[in-house]
Amino acid sequence: MTSAYEEQATHEQPGGHLTVTGSTPTGFRGMFGWFIYDWALNPYFILINIFVFAPYFSSSVVGDDIRGQAIWGYVQATAGISIALLSPFFGSLADAAGPRKPGIFVFTLLAFAGMSLLWFAAPGDPSSVVIVIVGVVIAATSLEFAIVYHNAMLPALVSKRRIGTLSSVGYAIGSAGAILSFAVWLSLFGLPEVTWLGLDKTAEEHNRIVGPLSGLWLLVFAIPFFLFTPDQPRTGLRRMDAAKKGVAMVVGTVKKLPHYKNIAIYLAARMIYYDGQAAVFIFTGVYAKGIFDWPTTQIGFYGLIIIVSQIPVTILGGLVDDLLGSKKTIVGAVSCFAIGLLFMVGTTTETAAFFIPVSLDPIVATNFVGEALNAMGFDTSAERWFLALATLTGTFAGPSLSSSRTMLARIAPPSMMAEFYGLYALCGKATSFLAPLTVAIVTQVSESQRTGLASVLIFMVVGLLLMFFVREEQSVAHTH
């Protein structure tokens, strides 16, 4: 029997449905290698950036939840500035040279090195803050540069009418990878009193191990991508010539943006709403730690529930994308995310969604679901309401992220894909320092984690307003 992807690759030949770039769609192995790289990436974002290392850094390395949330914001802002400055040039270099894999290989190794550094972030050690800054900046920038090249390969792998499905499958597979990596961490290090490898929990080694664990996961599961996924052909330019042409291309593209007004509006919209969503995930673990004093294992279960819930919604979003289009999918998903966040920050130890009375009194379980929630530590009405609202909010991130990647493939000129995905990364990071910086400053000034996180809502509202001016139609390369 053949899979749906194999059937697609068989039927979509020249004379049938070609890719956006005009090539023949790749086979199942090529697509598998491409979307398994999403699986390889996700442990960094989930274990380090959100649910395990970030709360540990805030509460144990810094030792103060409010100050820790602020410092984490400044770290993310530093990485965001670096990515914003360099990602368009790497994208243009790839377009000029041709192949994407060599760049992805180098950035994968650099990301592994940055993640491995986090093992040395000891609790209560002021020098550890510097180690975290260096490690996170190296890992975050390297992964984002790799993602620029990885995203730019999407339009050449599958037909235009299937591109939304492949993108959503990539995100869903990435979420599945995050689930498994979470399960590995919980079973080997988070839950046992005596951990695998005999790590010292009093020295927080069970939390610090997520750095090397995520780095090793990336190296191992990136292998199928390098083995199976076809790369772009070389243009014949030498590296120095390709670098010069790459710089000239990005400068030229920026100058030509007035000729790509539709793309420019989309990139601005995506820049703003994506920044808001990213900030929510960056700070959600730190926020939960500060409000409910959850240990990292409980934050881990919280993250696991969100990721599991995200998978079917992300796949459904891909089907909706192919049926109704990327724009409608994005607007619907981001709107639901913003509404969910509003109710989430309206949940405290006393009220849920601003007006529903809750408490921290233990709940006696009367069924299997209640027993499971109690076993994971969610044994009060306040915690359960927060968990439900955060899960509902988080599920809509998958469709919005997947369709955002697809939207650019639908509207950018086929001959300028990597260049525009470089600008896509720029516009994903040009203000990526702004939302974390806003959260950091508002948190510091108001001395309230709740107010700091709520400040993110303005980013998503502005992004949504801009999306209404975007048309979903393919642009033609401007040659004059």
N, C-alpha and C positions, 0 to 999 in steps of 0.2 A: 504494500500500500504506500501511496505517496502522501506527503503532508500538503496542506494548503499552500504553503510557501513553495514547495517543489512544483506543484501544479502551476502556480503563478509563473515561476521561472520558465516552465516548459512552454506555456501558452503566450507569454508576452515577448515575442520575438520581433525583429524588424518586420514592418508591415502590420504589426499589432500595436501593443501599447509599449512605447519606449520610455526610458527614464527622462527626467527633466533635462538632463544634459544631452539627450539624443542617443544614448548608448543602449545596449541590450541589458535588461535586468540580470543581476547575478543570480546564482543558484542558492539553495538553502544553506550550504556551508558558508558562503560568503556573508549572507545575512546573519547567520548564527554567530559568526566571529564578530560582526559589528555590534550586535546587541548584547553579547556577553561582556563586552568592554564596559557597558553600563553596570553590569553585575560586579565587575572588578572595582569600579570607582566608588560605589555607594558606601562601603564601610567607613571611609574617611568622613563623609558628610554626616552619617548617622551616628557612628560611635564616637568620633572625635568632635565634630563641629556642633553637635546638638545634644545628644542624650547622655553621654558618659563623661568624656573628658572635659567638656565645657563646665558642667556643674562641679566636677572635681576641682578644676582650676579655680573657680570662683570661691568655693567653700573651704578648700584645704590648702591650695597653693597661696592664694591671696589671703584667705581667712576671713573675708567679709563679703556677704552676698551682694550688697549694693555696690560696694567698691569693685568687687569682682566683675559684676555685670558691666560696669563702666569700662574697666580695663579690657575686658573681652571685646567690647565694642571698638575700642581704639586699635586693638590687634587686627580685627576684621577690616577696619578702615584702612590700615596700612597695607594689607594684602590687596584690597580693592583698588587702591591708587596704583599699585604696581601693575596689576592686571589691566587696568584702564589705559595706562600709558603704552603698554607693549603688545597687547593682543592683536590690534589691527595690523601691526607690522608683521607679526608672525603669520597671520592669515594671508596677507598679500605675498609674502615670501613663498608660501605654499603654492599659491596660484601661479607664481612666476616659475617655480622650479618643477611643479607637477606633483610628485609623490607626497603623501601625508604621513606615511608610516615612520620614516626616519625621525621626524620631529616628535611624534607620539612616543617612540621608543626612548628618546633622550629625556623627555619630560616625565615619563613613567619612572625612570630610574631616579630622577631628582626628587619626585614626590615621595618615593620610598625612603630616601635619605631624610627628608624633612619630617616624615611621620615617625621614623625611628628615633629621632632626637627627643621626642616627647617622653620617652622612657625615663629620661634623666630629670624630669620635672618633679622634684621631691616636695612633699608638703612642708609648708612653713619656711621654705628657703627663698629669700628675696632674689637670689641669682636665678632661680628657676623661672621667674617671670620673663627674664631675657631669653632663656632657652626656649620657652613656649613661643615667644614672639618670632624668633628666628625659625623654629621648626614649622610653625603654622604658616608663616609668610612663604617659605620655600615650598611647602606642600600645596598650599592653596593656589599659588601662582602657577606652579607646574601643572597641576591638574586642570586648571582653567585653560591653559595654553593647549594642553592635549585635547580638551573638549572642543576647542575651536576647530582643530583638524578633524576630529572624529565627527562632529556635526556636519562639516563640509563634505564628508564622504556620502552622507545620506542620499542626496539627490541623484547620485550616479549608481545607486544600488537597486532601486525598485521603481516601478512605474509611478507616474504622478498620482494616479487614482488609488494607489496603495500606500502612498507615502505616510499618511496619517496613521495607518494601522501599524506600519513598521516602527515609527517613532514611539507610539504608545506601548508597543511590545517591548521596546528597549527600556522605557521607564519602568514598566511592570516587572521585567526581568531584573532591573536594578533594585527595585523594592524587594523582590524575592531574595536577592543576594544579601541585602541588608538584614532581612529576617534571619537568614541562616547564620550570618556573621554574629548577629545578636545572640542567637541560640548557642553558638559556639562559645562566645564570651561568658554568657550566663552559666552554662553548664560546666565549663572548665575553670572559670575564674570568679564570676560574680556571686554565685550562690554557695558553693562548697566552703565549709570552714577550712578544710585543707585543700588548697587549690592544686591544679595541675602544675608541675614544675616547682611545687613548694614555694610559691610566692608569698611574701610577707604582707598580710593585710594591714598590719599596724603601720607599715610604711607606705600604704596605699598602692602597692605594686599591682594589685588586681585591677585598679583603675588605670594606672600608667601603661599597662601592657597593651591597651587598645591602640597605642601608636604603632609599635612594631607589628602587631597583629593585622592592622589595616594595611600597612605597607606590604607585608608578605602576601596578604590576600590579593592585593593589586598585581603584584608580580606574577603570581601563579595563574590567575584567571585572565590575565591579558594575553597569555600565550596563544589561545585559539584565534584571537583577532589577528595576530601577526602571521599565523600559519594559513588562515583560510580566506580572509577578506581581501578582495582584489584592490590594488592601489591605483591611483591615477598614473598615467604614463609620464615619463620625463619629457620636459620641454626641450632639452638639449642645452639649456643655459648652464654655465659654470656657477658654482655657489656664490662667488663674489658678484657676478653679473646678475644672478637671480636676486641676491640681497638688494642690490642697487635698484633693480626693477621693482622689487617688492615695496621699497620705500616710496619710489615714484608713484606706484599704483595707489597706495593708500592716500598719499597727498592728493593725487588726481581724483580719487573717488570722493574725498571730502569736498574738493572744489566742485565736483559734478553733482553733489547731493541736491542742489536746486533742481536738477533734471530728474531726480528720483524722489520727488516730494512725497509720494505715497509711502515709499519705503522709509523715508526720513521720519514721517509722522509715526509709522508703526514702531520703528526702533526707539523713538522717544517714549511712546506709550509703554512698550515692553520694558524699557529701562526703568521706568518709574514703578509700575506695578510689581515687576519682578523683584526690585530692590526691597519693596515692602514685604513681599512674601518671604524672601530670603532672610530678612531681619527677624521675622516671626520665628522661623525655625532655628536661627542662631541663638535666640534668647529664650526659647520656650522651656528648655531643660533648666536653665538658670532660674527662670521665673518660677517654675513649679517647685524647685528646691527652696527658694526664698519664701514662697507663700505657705507651702505645706510641710517643709523640712523633709522632703522625700530623700531617702538614701539613693545612691546611684543604681542599685539593683531595681528599686521600684520605678525610677525614671526609665530604666531599661525596659521594664514591662510596659510602661506607658508608651514608649516609642515603638515597641513591638506591635502593640495593638493598632496604633495609627498606621504603621507601614502595611500590616496585613489588610486593613480596611482599604488602603489606597489602591491595591492591586486591581480588584475587579472594577473600581470606578475609573482607573486610568485606562484599562482596556476598553471599557464602555465609551470613554471619552474619545478614544481613537476611532471607534466605529461611528460615533456622532460626527467627528471631524470629517471623515470620508463621505458621510451622508449629507451633512448640512454645511460643512466648511469650517475652516480653522477659526475665523473671526467670531462666529456665533458661539463656538465652543469656548474660546478664551473669555469672552464677555460673560457668559453664564457661569463659568467656573470661578473666575476672579470675583464676581459679585457675591457668589455664595461664600467664598473664602472670607471676604471682608465682613459680611454679616455674621459669620461664625466667630471671627476674631472679636467683634464688638461684644457679643454675648460672653465670650471666653474671658475677656478682661473685666467683665462685669460680675465675675464669679470670685468670691473670697471665702473665707472660713465661716461667713455668716449668711451670705446671700449668693444665689446663682442667677446669672443673666440679669443682674441688678435688682430683681424683685422677688425671686423665689427663696423662701426661708430654708436654710440648710444649717447643719451643725457638724461638729467633730465628735459627736457621740457614736460609739461603735454600733454597727448594724449587725443583728443576728441573722445569719444566712438561713434562708428557707428553701433554696433550690440550688441546682448545680451551678448556675451562673453566679449567684451570690457567693457560694463557697469558693469558686475560682477567683472572684474579685477580692474576697477577703484574704485568700492565700497569697495574692500578689501585693497586698497592703492597702487596697482600696476599700476600706471597711467603714467609711463614713459617708454621709450624704453629700457633704461638701466636695470630697475628693471624687466621688462618682459623677457628680454633675460636671465638674471640671474635666474629668476624663472623657465624658460623653461629648461635651461641646468641643474640646480640643480635637477629638477624633473626627467628628463631623467636619470641622474646619479643615483639618489636614488632608482629608480624602480628596478635596477639590484642588489641591496643589498639583497632583499628578496630571490630570487633564489639562490644566493651564500651562504647565511646563512643557508637556508633550506637544500640544498644539501650537505653542509659541515657536518651538523649533520647526514644526511643519509649516507654519505660516510664512516664514522667511523663504523656505524652499519653494513655496507657491508664488511668491511675488518678486523674488530677486532674479536678475538676468542669469541664465544658466552658465554663461562663460565667466561669471564673476562670483561664483558661489563661495569659495573660501575667503575671498576678499570681504564679501558682505557678512560672512559668518565671523570674520575678525572684527568687523564693526559691530556685529551682533554681540560678541563678547565684550567689546568696549562699552556698548550701551547697556550691557548687563552688569558692568562694573564701573562705568564712569561715575555713577552716583552710589555705587555699592558701599562706599565709605560714608555716604551721607546718612542713610537710614541707621546703620549702627552708631554713627556719631550722634545723630539726633536722639536715639534711645539712650546713649551714654550721657549726653548733656542733660536731657530732661530727667533722667533717673537721678543724676547727681544733684541737680538744682532742686527738684521736688522731693528728693529723698524717698521716692516711691517707685518701686518696680512696676506697679500697675499703671501709673501715669506714663512712665517711660515706654512701656510696650504699646500702650494705646496710641502713642504719637505716630505709630506706623500707619494707621488707618488713612491718613491724608495722602500717602504715596499711592495706595491702591485706588482711591477715589479719583485722583487726578489722572492716573493711567487709564482708568476705564473711560473717563470723559474723552480722552484723546483717541481711544479705539473706535469711537463712533465716526471719526473722520477718515478711517482707513478703508481702502477698497481692496478686495481680494482678487487681484488680477496680476498676471505675469508682466514684469517690466522688460523692456528691450534695452540691451547695452547701448549706452550713448557713446558715439564714436567721434564726436566733434568737440 
